[in-house]
């Protein structure tokens, strides 16, 4: 129970940092901090400003990758592809 709360709080903080622009989603995908490992890729992407589920789905479909895939289960190739794609898209 305590561990679950710790993970939730850490994820909320990470999402806030992404929303504020303190940390980029591309950086989180490449570095994969512990709090993001079990987070879905779509959850991370939609925490960015001006990113909704439609934009997220379109970007992931271009790779192709499931929205439900967790950040921790991504292969190195998928991490590189998605981070390059995110850095090339103006926010």
N, C-alpha and C positions, 0 to 999 in steps of 0.2 A: 504493500500500500504506500509506504513512504517513498519507495523507489519510483513508483508510478507518478507520484506528485512531483518528485524531483525532475523526472523526465519532462512532464508537462510544463513545469515552470521554465526549464531550460529551453524548451522548444518555443514557448511563448516569447521569451527574450530574444531568441535567434530570429523569429519571424518579425519582431519589432525592429531589430537591427537591419534586416533586409528591407523592410518597409521604409525606414528612415534613410536608407542609402549608406549606412555605416559599413555594411558588408554586402557584397554582391552575391546573387544567387549562383553565379558562375564560380565564385571563390568557394562557396559552401559545397558545391558539387565536386570540385577538384580536391578540396581538403577533407571533406566528409568528417566533420567533428562528431563526437559520440552522440550528441543530442539529435543530430540529423540522420544518423544511420538507419533508424527505423521509421523515418518520416517519408511519406509518399512524395514522389517528384512533383506531382501536381500541387500538393499542399505547399511545397517550397516555392514553386513558380508563382502561384496565386497570391503569395504573401508580398510580392513586389507591387509597387505602386502602378496603377493602371493596367494590371494583369487580371483578367477574369478567366473563367473556365474555358471560354471559346478560344481566346488567344493561346492559352496553355495547350489546349487540345491540338490546335493547328501546328504549333511548334513541335510538339511531341510526335505528331503524325508524320512530319517531314523527316524524322530520324530513321525509322519508326521505333517508337517506344510506348509501352503501356503507361497510362496515367497513374496506375496503381503501383507501379514499380517503386521499391524503396531506394532511397539514395545509397544506402549501404550495399545493396545488391547489384548496383550498376558495374559493368565491366569498365576497365580503363579506357577502352575505345569509345564506349558510350559517354563516359565522363568528358573525354576530350571533345567529342562531337557536339555534345550539348553545351559545354562551356564556350566553345568557339561560336556556336550559333547565337548564344545569349549575348556575347560581347559584340557581335556584329549587328544586333538589333538595337536601334536607338530607343531609349526608354521614354 
